[in-house]
Amino acid sequence: MAIEEITVLIKYLTGGKDGEEATVILDLNLGEFRKEAQEMFGIAKNRNCHLMLEKTNQVLDDSDTFRSAGIQNNAVLLLMPDMGGA
């Protein structure tokens, strides 16, 4: 069975960058990917951030995978700093 991969674009809104492409496997946990994205943009690991799907403005759950969240090839994900609150 082949490993299924997609390419996504990750943007950090306050970072001033256009974004970074990443190739990910569909069964990768979004929480793990978020941590890697924070590292990619030089954001402290202890800084609370979340991922949002740009197309729908849906906040993604760290416990989901790319597959279970229905994220498609060439999707744009936004890395958003947590502004407090629950």
MARTOR-825835 format. One record per atom (N, C-alpha, C): residue in one letter; chain; atom name; x, y, z. Coordinates in nm, 4 decimals. Example, Ala and Ser with C-alpha at 12.3 -4.5 7.8 and 13.67 -1.06 7.14 Angstrom:
BEGIN
<pt aa="A" ch="A" at="N" c1="1.3190" c2="-0.5690" c3="0.7800"/>
<pt aa="A" ch="A" at="CA" c1="1.2300" c2="-0.4500" c3="0.7800"/>
<pt aa="A" ch="A" at="C" c1="1.3200" c2="-0.3300" c3="0.7800"/>
<pt aa="S" ch="A" at="N" c1="1.2850" c2="-0.2250" c3="0.7080"/>
<pt aa="S" ch="A" at="CA" c1="1.3670" c2="-0.1060" c3="0.7140"/>
<pt aa="S" ch="A" at="C" c1="1.2900" c2="0.0030" c3="0.7870"/>
//
This chain:
BEGIN
<pt aa="M" ch="A" at="N" c1="0.0848" c2="-0.1190" c3="0.0000"/>
<pt aa="M" ch="A" at="CA" c1="0.0000" c2="0.0000" c3="0.0000"/>
<pt aa="M" ch="A" at="C" c1="0.0893" c2="0.1253" c3="0.0000"/>
<pt aa="A" ch="A" at="N" c1="0.0628" c2="0.2129" c3="-0.0917"/>
<pt aa="A" ch="A" at="CA" c1="0.1429" c2="0.3348" c3="-0.1043"/>
<pt aa="A" ch="A" at="C" c1="0.1050" c2="0.4348" c3="0.0044"/>
<pt aa="I" ch="A" at="N" c1="0.2031" c2="0.5115" c3="0.0463"/>
<pt aa="I" ch="A" at="CA" c1="0.1766" c2="0.6194" c3="0.1414"/>
<pt aa="I" ch="A" at="C" c1="0.1161" c2="0.7350" c3="0.0640"/>
<pt aa="E" ch="A" at="N" c1="0.0024" c2="0.7810" c3="0.1102"/>
<pt aa="E" ch="A" at="CA" c1="-0.0646" c2="0.8911" c3="0.0421"/>
<pt aa="E" ch="A" at="C" c1="-0.0140" c2="1.0239" c3="0.0974"/>
<pt aa="E" ch="A" at="N" c1="0.0274" c2="1.1108" c3="0.0061"/>
<pt aa="E" ch="A" at="CA" c1="0.0814" c2="1.2410" c3="0.0441"/>
<pt aa="E" ch="A" at="C" c1="0.0070" c2="1.3516" c3="-0.0274"/>
<pt aa="I" ch="A" at="N" c1="0.0045" c2="1.4663" c3="0.0357"/>
<pt aa="I" ch="A" at="CA" c1="-0.0483" c2="1.5873" c3="-0.0266"/>
<pt aa="I" ch="A" at="C" c1="0.0512" c2="1.7002" c3="0.0000"/>
<pt aa="T" ch="A" at="N" c1="0.0393" c2="1.8052" c3="-0.0782"/>
<pt aa="T" ch="A" at="CA" c1="0.1192" c2="1.9255" c3="-0.0568"/>
<pt aa="T" ch="A" at="C" c1="0.0269" c2="2.0343" c3="-0.0057"/>
<pt aa="V" ch="A" at="N" c1="0.0685" c2="2.1020" c3="0.0998"/>
<pt aa="V" ch="A" at="CA" c1="-0.0084" c2="2.2126" c3="0.1556"/>
<pt aa="V" ch="A" at="C" c1="0.0812" c2="2.3352" c3="0.1644"/>
<pt aa="L" ch="A" at="N" c1="0.0198" c2="2.4502" c3="0.1712"/>
<pt aa="L" ch="A" at="CA" c1="0.0921" c2="2.5753" c3="0.1926"/>
<pt aa="L" ch="A" at="C" c1="0.0582" c2="2.6229" c3="0.3327"/>
<pt aa="I" ch="A" at="N" c1="0.1599" c2="2.6480" c3="0.4124"/>
<pt aa="I" ch="A" at="CA" c1="0.1384" c2="2.6956" c3="0.5490"/>
<pt aa="I" ch="A" at="C" c1="0.1820" c2="2.8405" c3="0.5565"/>
<pt aa="K" ch="A" at="N" c1="0.0946" c2="2.9246" c3="0.6114"/>
<pt aa="K" ch="A" at="CA" c1="0.1250" c2="3.0674" c3="0.6263"/>
<pt aa="K" ch="A" at="C" c1="0.1145" c2="3.1053" c3="0.7728"/>
<pt aa="Y" ch="A" at="N" c1="0.2057" c2="3.1914" c3="0.8151"/>
<pt aa="Y" ch="A" at="CA" c1="0.1998" c2="3.2491" c3="0.9487"/>
<pt aa="Y" ch="A" at="C" c1="0.1646" c2="3.3956" c3="0.9297"/>
<pt aa="L" ch="A" at="N" c1="0.0457" c2="3.4338" c3="0.9713"/>
<pt aa="L" ch="A" at="CA" c1="-0.0082" c2="3.5645" c3="0.9359"/>
<pt aa="L" ch="A" at="C" c1="0.0742" c2="3.6809" c3="0.9858"/>
<pt aa="T" ch="A" at="N" c1="0.1347" c2="3.6678" c3="1.1024"/>
<pt aa="T" ch="A" at="CA" c1="0.2105" c2="3.7804" c3="1.1552"/>
<pt aa="T" ch="A" at="C" c1="0.3584" c2="3.7704" c3="1.1216"/>
<pt aa="G" ch="A" at="N" c1="0.3952" c2="3.6725" c3="1.0395"/>
<pt aa="G" ch="A" at="CA" c1="0.5354" c2="3.6496" c3="1.0105"/>
<pt aa="G" ch="A" at="C" c1="0.5889" c2="3.7260" c3="0.8916"/>
<pt aa="G" ch="A" at="N" c1="0.5010" c2="3.7826" c3="0.8096"/>
<pt aa="G" ch="A" at="CA" c1="0.5453" c2="3.8592" c3="0.6959"/>
<pt aa="G" ch="A" at="C" c1="0.5973" c2="3.7763" c3="0.5799"/>
<pt aa="K" ch="A" at="N" c1="0.5815" c2="3.6448" c3="0.5866"/>
<pt aa="K" ch="A" at="CA" c1="0.6265" c2="3.5579" c3="0.4785"/>
<pt aa="K" ch="A" at="C" c1="0.5079" c2="3.5210" c3="0.3905"/>
<pt aa="D" ch="A" at="N" c1="0.5385" c2="3.4824" c3="0.2669"/>
<pt aa="D" ch="A" at="CA" c1="0.4346" c2="3.4377" c3="0.1754"/>
<pt aa="D" ch="A" at="C" c1="0.3803" c2="3.3010" c3="0.2141"/>
<pt aa="G" ch="A" at="N" c1="0.4589" c2="3.2228" c3="0.2792"/>
<pt aa="G" ch="A" at="CA" c1="0.4186" c2="3.0885" c3="0.3174"/>
<pt aa="G" ch="A" at="C" c1="0.5239" c2="2.9874" c3="0.2768"/>
<pt aa="E" ch="A" at="N" c1="0.5094" c2="2.8697" c3="0.3288"/>
<pt aa="E" ch="A" at="CA" c1="0.6035" c2="2.7608" c3="0.3018"/>
<pt aa="E" ch="A" at="C" c1="0.5237" c2="2.6397" c3="0.2569"/>
<pt aa="E" ch="A" at="N" c1="0.5714" c2="2.5745" c3="0.1507"/>
<pt aa="E" ch="A" at="CA" c1="0.5084" c2="2.4507" c3="0.1067"/>
<pt aa="E" ch="A" at="C" c1="0.5593" c2="2.3352" c3="0.1899"/>
<pt aa="A" ch="A" at="N" c1="0.4714" c2="2.2407" c3="0.2174"/>
<pt aa="A" ch="A" at="CA" c1="0.5099" c2="2.1205" c3="0.2896"/>
<pt aa="A" ch="A" at="C" c1="0.4387" c2="2.0013" c3="0.2272"/>
<pt aa="T" ch="A" at="N" c1="0.5117" c2="1.8928" c3="0.2119"/>
<pt aa="T" ch="A" at="CA" c1="0.4515" c2="1.7677" c3="0.1669"/>
<pt aa="T" ch="A" at="C" c1="0.4300" c2="1.6826" c3="0.2908"/>
<pt aa="V" ch="A" at="N" c1="0.3071" c2="1.6377" c3="0.3103"/>
<pt aa="V" ch="A" at="CA" c1="0.2709" c2="1.5653" c3="0.4323"/>
<pt aa="V" ch="A" at="C" c1="0.1964" c2="1.4379" c3="0.3953"/>
<pt aa="I" ch="A" at="N" c1="0.2033" c2="1.3390" c3="0.4835"/>
<pt aa="I" ch="A" at="CA" c1="0.1231" c2="1.2194" c3="0.4636"/>
<pt aa="I" ch="A" at="C" c1="-0.0155" c2="1.2443" c3="0.5227"/>
<pt aa="L" ch="A" at="N" c1="-0.1158" c2="1.1850" c3="0.4606"/>
<pt aa="L" ch="A" at="CA" c1="-0.2539" c2="1.2104" c3="0.5014"/>
<pt aa="L" ch="A" at="C" c1="-0.2822" c2="1.1687" c3="0.6450"/>
<pt aa="D" ch="A" at="N" c1="-0.2079" c2="1.0707" c3="0.6954"/>
<pt aa="D" ch="A" at="CA" c1="-0.2336" c2="1.0225" c3="0.8308"/>
<pt aa="D" ch="A" at="C" c1="-0.1505" c2="1.0942" c3="0.9374"/>
<pt aa="L" ch="A" at="N" c1="-0.0827" c2="1.2038" c3="0.8988"/>
<pt aa="L" ch="A" at="CA" c1="-0.0066" c2="1.2831" c3="0.9959"/>
<pt aa="L" ch="A" at="C" c1="-0.1025" c2="1.3585" c3="1.0870"/>
<pt aa="N" ch="A" at="N" c1="-0.0726" c2="1.3549" c3="1.2151"/>
<pt aa="N" ch="A" at="CA" c1="-0.1515" c2="1.4263" c3="1.3158"/>
<pt aa="N" ch="A" at="C" c1="-0.1320" c2="1.5767" c3="1.2998"/>
<pt aa="L" ch="A" at="N" c1="-0.2413" c2="1.6515" c3="1.3018"/>
<pt aa="L" ch="A" at="CA" c1="-0.2333" c2="1.7963" c3="1.2824"/>
<pt aa="L" ch="A" at="C" c1="-0.1576" c2="1.8660" c3="1.3951"/>
<pt aa="G" ch="A" at="N" c1="-0.1662" c2="1.8140" c3="1.5149"/>
<pt aa="G" ch="A" at="CA" c1="-0.0919" c2="1.8719" c3="1.6269"/>
<pt aa="G" ch="A" at="C" c1="0.0581" c2="1.8622" c3="1.6056"/>
<pt aa="E" ch="A" at="N" c1="0.1035" c2="1.7467" c3="1.5543"/>
<pt aa="E" ch="A" at="CA" c1="0.2461" c2="1.7299" c3="1.5243"/>
<pt aa="E" ch="A" at="C" c1="0.2878" c2="1.8254" c3="1.4133"/>
<pt aa="F" ch="A" at="N" c1="0.2040" c2="1.8379" c3="1.3105"/>
<pt aa="F" ch="A" at="CA" c1="0.2354" c2="1.9282" c3="1.2006"/>
<pt aa="F" ch="A" at="C" c1="0.2406" c2="2.0727" c3="1.2490"/>
<pt aa="R" ch="A" at="N" c1="0.1477" c2="2.1099" c3="1.3371"/>
<pt aa="R" ch="A" at="CA" c1="0.1450" c2="2.2470" c3="1.3899"/>
<pt aa="R" ch="A" at="C" c1="0.2754" c2="2.2778" c3="1.4637"/>
<pt aa="K" ch="A" at="N" c1="0.3236" c2="2.1823" c3="1.5433"/>
<pt aa="K" ch="A" at="CA" c1="0.4493" c2="2.2026" c3="1.6159"/>
<pt aa="K" ch="A" at="C" c1="0.5650" c2="2.2211" c3="1.5183"/>
<pt aa="E" ch="A" at="N" c1="0.5666" c2="2.1404" c3="1.4114"/>
<pt aa="E" ch="A" at="CA" c1="0.6720" c2="2.1536" c3="1.3109"/>
<pt aa="E" ch="A" at="C" c1="0.6618" c2="2.2885" c3="1.2400"/>
<pt aa="A" ch="A" at="N" c1="0.5393" c2="2.3335" c3="1.2133"/>
<pt aa="A" ch="A" at="CA" c1="0.5195" c2="2.4625" c3="1.1467"/>
<pt aa="A" ch="A" at="C" c1="0.5673" c2="2.5768" c3="1.2361"/>
<pt aa="Q" ch="A" at="N" c1="0.5392" c2="2.5672" c3="1.3652"/>
<pt aa="Q" ch="A" at="CA" c1="0.5854" c2="2.6706" c3="1.4577"/>
<pt aa="Q" ch="A" at="C" c1="0.7382" c2="2.6784" c3="1.4555"/>
<pt aa="E" ch="A" at="N" c1="0.8014" c2="2.5621" c3="1.4525"/>
<pt aa="E" ch="A" at="CA" c1="0.9475" c2="2.5578" c3="1.4477"/>
<pt aa="E" ch="A" at="C" c1="0.9979" c2="2.6186" c3="1.3165"/>
<pt aa="M" ch="A" at="N" c1="0.9290" c2="2.5878" c3="1.2061"/>
<pt aa="M" ch="A" at="CA" c1="0.9664" c2="2.6383" c3="1.0739"/>
<pt aa="M" ch="A" at="C" c1="0.9647" c2="2.7912" c3="1.0712"/>
<pt aa="F" ch="A" at="N" c1="0.8700" c2="2.8511" c3="1.1415"/>
<pt aa="F" ch="A" at="CA" c1="0.8571" c2="2.9974" c3="1.1424"/>
<pt aa="F" ch="A" at="C" c1="0.9265" c2="3.0620" c3="1.2620"/>
<pt aa="G" ch="A" at="N" c1="0.9983" c2="2.9813" c3="1.3413"/>
<pt aa="G" ch="A" at="CA" c1="1.0738" c2="3.0356" c3="1.4534"/>
<pt aa="G" ch="A" at="C" c1="0.9881" c2="3.0790" c3="1.5704"/>
<pt aa="I" ch="A" at="N" c1="0.8738" c2="3.0141" c3="1.5880"/>
<pt aa="I" ch="A" at="CA" c1="0.7832" c2="3.0461" c3="1.6988"/>
<pt aa="I" ch="A" at="C" c1="0.8144" c2="2.9521" c3="1.8147"/>
<pt aa="A" ch="A" at="N" c1="0.8247" c2="3.0081" c3="1.9341"/>
<pt aa="A" ch="A" at="CA" c1="0.8565" c2="2.9274" c3="2.0515"/>
<pt aa="A" ch="A" at="C" c1="0.7563" c2="2.8126" c3="2.0674"/>
<pt aa="K" ch="A" at="N" c1="0.8090" c2="2.6952" c3="2.1064"/>
<pt aa="K" ch="A" at="CA" c1="0.7235" c2="2.5772" c3="2.1222"/>
<pt aa="K" ch="A" at="C" c1="0.6169" c2="2.5970" c3="2.2293"/>
<pt aa="N" ch="A" at="N" c1="0.6455" c2="2.6806" c3="2.3278"/>
<pt aa="N" ch="A" at="CA" c1="0.5487" c2="2.7011" c3="2.4357"/>
<pt aa="N" ch="A" at="C" c1="0.4435" c2="2.8066" c3="2.4001"/>
<pt aa="R" ch="A" at="N" c1="0.4559" c2="2.8671" c3="2.2818"/>
<pt aa="R" ch="A" at="CA" c1="0.3558" c2="2.9651" c3="2.2364"/>
<pt aa="R" ch="A" at="C" c1="0.2343" c2="2.8889" c3="2.1839"/>
<pt aa="N" ch="A" at="N" c1="0.1169" c2="2.9211" c3="2.2333"/>
<pt aa="N" ch="A" at="CA" c1="-0.0042" c2="2.8543" c3="2.1882"/>
<pt aa="N" ch="A" at="C" c1="-0.0466" c2="2.9075" c3="2.0524"/>
<pt aa="C" ch="A" at="N" c1="-0.0593" c2="2.8172" c3="1.9573"/>
<pt aa="C" ch="A" at="CA" c1="-0.1051" c2="2.8506" c3="1.8225"/>
<pt aa="C" ch="A" at="C" c1="-0.2065" c2="2.7453" c3="1.7799"/>
<pt aa="H" ch="A" at="N" c1="-0.2792" c2="2.7770" c3="1.6751"/>
<pt aa="H" ch="A" at="CA" c1="-0.3683" c2="2.6776" c3="1.6158"/>
<pt aa="H" ch="A" at="C" c1="-0.3639" c2="2.6905" c3="1.4646"/>
<pt aa="L" ch="A" at="N" c1="-0.4094" c2="2.5872" c3="1.3975"/>
<pt aa="L" ch="A" at="CA" c1="-0.4152" c2="2.5858" c3="1.2519"/>
<pt aa="L" ch="A" at="C" c1="-0.5574" c2="2.6139" c3="1.2062"/>
<pt aa="M" ch="A" at="N" c1="-0.5686" c2="2.6896" c3="1.0984"/>
<pt aa="M" ch="A" at="CA" c1="-0.6986" c2="2.7190" c3="1.0402"/>
<pt aa="M" ch="A" at="C" c1="-0.6917" c2="2.6894" c3="0.8915"/>
<pt aa="L" ch="A" at="N" c1="-0.7967" c2="2.6295" c3="0.8373"/>
<pt aa="L" ch="A" at="CA" c1="-0.8067" c2="2.6050" c3="0.6942"/>
<pt aa="L" ch="A" at="C" c1="-0.8554" c2="2.7332" c3="0.6290"/>
<pt aa="E" ch="A" at="N" c1="-0.7710" c2="2.7940" c3="0.5440"/>
<pt aa="E" ch="A" at="CA" c1="-0.8015" c2="2.9261" c3="0.4885"/>
<pt aa="E" ch="A" at="C" c1="-0.9329" c2="2.9281" c3="0.4099"/>
<pt aa="K" ch="A" at="N" c1="-0.9582" c2="2.8241" c3="0.3350"/>
<pt aa="K" ch="A" at="CA" c1="-1.0760" c2="2.8192" c3="0.2467"/>
<pt aa="K" ch="A" at="C" c1="-1.2070" c2="2.8333" c3="0.3241"/>
<pt aa="T" ch="A" at="N" c1="-1.2128" c2="2.7732" c3="0.4445"/>
<pt aa="T" ch="A" at="CA" c1="-1.3376" c2="2.7708" c3="0.5214"/>
<pt aa="T" ch="A" at="C" c1="-1.3297" c2="2.8477" c3="0.6528"/>
<pt aa="N" ch="A" at="N" c1="-1.2109" c2="2.8957" c3="0.6896"/>
<pt aa="N" ch="A" at="CA" c1="-1.1869" c2="2.9584" c3="0.8208"/>
<pt aa="N" ch="A" at="C" c1="-1.2171" c2="2.8631" c3="0.9362"/>
<pt aa="Q" ch="A" at="N" c1="-1.2073" c2="2.7337" c3="0.9094"/>
<pt aa="Q" ch="A" at="CA" c1="-1.2308" c2="2.6318" c3="1.0116"/>
<pt aa="Q" ch="A" at="C" c1="-1.1043" c2="2.6121" c3="1.0940"/>
<pt aa="V" ch="A" at="N" c1="-1.1169" c2="2.6226" c3="1.2265"/>
<pt aa="V" ch="A" at="CA" c1="-1.0047" c2="2.5923" c3="1.3151"/>
<pt aa="V" ch="A" at="C" c1="-0.9916" c2="2.4409" c3="1.3217"/>
<pt aa="L" ch="A" at="N" c1="-0.8716" c2="2.3927" c3="1.2998"/>
<pt aa="L" ch="A" at="CA" c1="-0.8471" c2="2.2489" c3="1.2937"/>
<pt aa="L" ch="A" at="C" c1="-0.8089" c2="2.1947" c3="1.4305"/>
<pt aa="D" ch="A" at="N" c1="-0.8582" c2="2.0769" c3="1.4600"/>
<pt aa="D" ch="A" at="CA" c1="-0.8341" c2="2.0110" c3="1.5884"/>
<pt aa="D" ch="A" at="C" c1="-0.6997" c2="1.9382" c3="1.5840"/>
<pt aa="D" ch="A" at="N" c1="-0.6149" c2="1.9630" c3="1.6828"/>
<pt aa="D" ch="A" at="CA" c1="-0.4829" c2="1.8987" c3="1.6896"/>
<pt aa="D" ch="A" at="C" c1="-0.4910" c2="1.7469" c3="1.6867"/>
<pt aa="S" ch="A" at="N" c1="-0.6001" c2="1.6889" c3="1.7327"/>
<pt aa="S" ch="A" at="CA" c1="-0.6102" c2="1.5434" c3="1.7400"/>
<pt aa="S" ch="A" at="C" c1="-0.6495" c2="1.4803" c3="1.6062"/>
<pt aa="D" ch="A" at="N" c1="-0.6920" c2="1.5611" c3="1.5092"/>
<pt aa="D" ch="A" at="CA" c1="-0.7273" c2="1.5093" c3="1.3768"/>
<pt aa="D" ch="A" at="C" c1="-0.6026" c2="1.4821" c3="1.2943"/>
<pt aa="T" ch="A" at="N" c1="-0.6214" c2="1.4074" c3="1.1862"/>
<pt aa="T" ch="A" at="CA" c1="-0.5168" c2="1.3903" c3="1.0859"/>
<pt aa="T" ch="A" at="C" c1="-0.5591" c2="1.4708" c3="0.9631"/>
<pt aa="F" ch="A" at="N" c1="-0.4667" c2="1.4851" c3="0.8694"/>
<pt aa="F" ch="A" at="CA" c1="-0.5026" c2="1.5544" c3="0.7456"/>
<pt aa="F" ch="A" at="C" c1="-0.6194" c2="1.4835" c3="0.6777"/>
<pt aa="R" ch="A" at="N" c1="-0.6183" c2="1.3492" c3="0.6812"/>
<pt aa="R" ch="A" at="CA" c1="-0.7252" c2="1.2717" c3="0.6196"/>
<pt aa="R" ch="A" at="C" c1="-0.8594" c2="1.2941" c3="0.6909"/>
<pt aa="S" ch="A" at="N" c1="-0.8608" c2="1.2792" c3="0.8240"/>
<pt aa="S" ch="A" at="CA" c1="-0.9879" c2="1.2891" c3="0.8971"/>
<pt aa="S" ch="A" at="C" c1="-1.0448" c2="1.4309" c3="0.8939"/>
<pt aa="A" ch="A" at="N" c1="-0.9586" c2="1.5308" c3="0.8752"/>
<pt aa="A" ch="A" at="CA" c1="-1.0054" c2="1.6692" c3="0.8656"/>
<pt aa="A" ch="A" at="C" c1="-1.0499" c2="1.7040" c3="0.7232"/>
<pt aa="G" ch="A" at="N" c1="-1.0259" c2="1.6121" c3="0.6287"/>
<pt aa="G" ch="A" at="CA" c1="-1.0674" c2="1.6348" c3="0.4907"/>
<pt aa="G" ch="A" at="C" c1="-0.9831" c2="1.7379" c3="0.4169"/>
<pt aa="I" ch="A" at="N" c1="-0.8582" c2="1.7534" c3="0.4577"/>
<pt aa="I" ch="A" at="CA" c1="-0.7711" c2="1.8527" c3="0.3943"/>
<pt aa="I" ch="A" at="C" c1="-0.7235" c2="1.7987" c3="0.2594"/>
<pt aa="Q" ch="A" at="N" c1="-0.7419" c2="1.8782" c3="0.1569"/>
<pt aa="Q" ch="A" at="CA" c1="-0.7120" c2="1.8385" c3="0.0196"/>
<pt aa="Q" ch="A" at="C" c1="-0.5734" c2="1.8880" c3="-0.0234"/>
<pt aa="N" ch="A" at="N" c1="-0.5235" c2="1.8290" c3="-0.1318"/>
<pt aa="N" ch="A" at="CA" c1="-0.3970" c2="1.8715" c3="-0.1914"/>
<pt aa="N" ch="A" at="C" c1="-0.4036" c2="2.0205" c3="-0.2257"/>
<pt aa="N" ch="A" at="N" c1="-0.2947" c2="2.0909" c3="-0.2029"/>
<pt aa="N" ch="A" at="CA" c1="-0.2804" c2="2.2346" c3="-0.2298"/>
<pt aa="N" ch="A" at="C" c1="-0.3657" c2="2.3234" c3="-0.1385"/>
<pt aa="A" ch="A" at="N" c1="-0.4125" c2="2.2699" c3="-0.0278"/>
<pt aa="A" ch="A" at="CA" c1="-0.4859" c2="2.3509" c3="0.0693"/>
<pt aa="A" ch="A" at="C" c1="-0.3912" c2="2.4525" c3="0.1326"/>
<pt aa="V" ch="A" at="N" c1="-0.4470" c2="2.5648" c3="0.1762"/>
<pt aa="V" ch="A" at="CA" c1="-0.3693" c2="2.6668" c3="0.2457"/>
<pt aa="V" ch="A" at="C" c1="-0.4098" c2="2.6636" c3="0.3928"/>
<pt aa="L" ch="A" at="N" c1="-0.3105" c2="2.6442" c3="0.4791"/>
<pt aa="L" ch="A" at="CA" c1="-0.3331" c2="2.6411" c3="0.6235"/>
<pt aa="L" ch="A" at="C" c1="-0.2708" c2="2.7651" c3="0.6847"/>
<pt aa="L" ch="A" at="N" c1="-0.3420" c2="2.8245" c3="0.7766"/>
<pt aa="L" ch="A" at="CA" c1="-0.2933" c2="2.9430" c3="0.8460"/>
<pt aa="L" ch="A" at="C" c1="-0.2524" c2="2.9048" c3="0.9870"/>
<pt aa="L" ch="A" at="N" c1="-0.1324" c2="2.9438" c3="1.0253"/>
<pt aa="L" ch="A" at="CA" c1="-0.0852" c2="2.9241" c3="1.1618"/>
<pt aa="L" ch="A" at="C" c1="-0.1166" c2="3.0517" c3="1.2371"/>
<pt aa="M" ch="A" at="N" c1="-0.2038" c2="3.0396" c3="1.3351"/>
<pt aa="M" ch="A" at="CA" c1="-0.2547" c2="3.1565" c3="1.4062"/>
<pt aa="M" ch="A" at="C" c1="-0.2106" c2="3.1524" c3="1.5516"/>
<pt aa="P" ch="A" at="N" c1="-0.1521" c2="3.2619" c3="1.6025"/>
<pt aa="P" ch="A" at="CA" c1="-0.1220" c2="3.2667" c3="1.7456"/>
<pt aa="P" ch="A" at="C" c1="-0.2518" c2="3.2715" c3="1.8243"/>
<pt aa="D" ch="A" at="N" c1="-0.2524" c2="3.2030" c3="1.9361"/>
<pt aa="D" ch="A" at="CA" c1="-0.3697" c2="3.2012" c3="2.0235"/>
<pt aa="D" ch="A" at="C" c1="-0.3762" c2="3.3354" c3="2.0959"/>
<pt aa="M" ch="A" at="N" c1="-0.4886" c2="3.4024" c3="2.0817"/>
<pt aa="M" ch="A" at="CA" c1="-0.5036" c2="3.5362" c3="2.1409"/>
<pt aa="M" ch="A" at="C" c1="-0.5664" c2="3.5323" c3="2.2804"/>
<pt aa="G" ch="A" at="N" c1="-0.5625" c2="3.4166" c3="2.3436"/>
<pt aa="G" ch="A" at="CA" c1="-0.6187" c2="3.4045" c3="2.4774"/>
<pt aa="G" ch="A" at="C" c1="-0.7638" c2="3.3613" c3="2.4722"/>
<pt aa="G" ch="A" at="N" c1="-0.8208" c2="3.3400" c3="2.5866"/>
<pt aa="G" ch="A" at="CA" c1="-0.9586" c2="3.2927" c3="2.5925"/>
<pt aa="G" ch="A" at="C" c1="-0.9621" c2="3.1421" c3="2.5799"/>
<pt aa="A" ch="A" at="N" c1="-1.0811" c2="3.0849" c3="2.5951"/>
<pt aa="A" ch="A" at="CA" c1="-1.0928" c2="2.9392" c3="2.5927"/>
<pt aa="A" ch="A" at="C" c1="-1.1362" c2="2.8893" c3="2.4577"/>
//
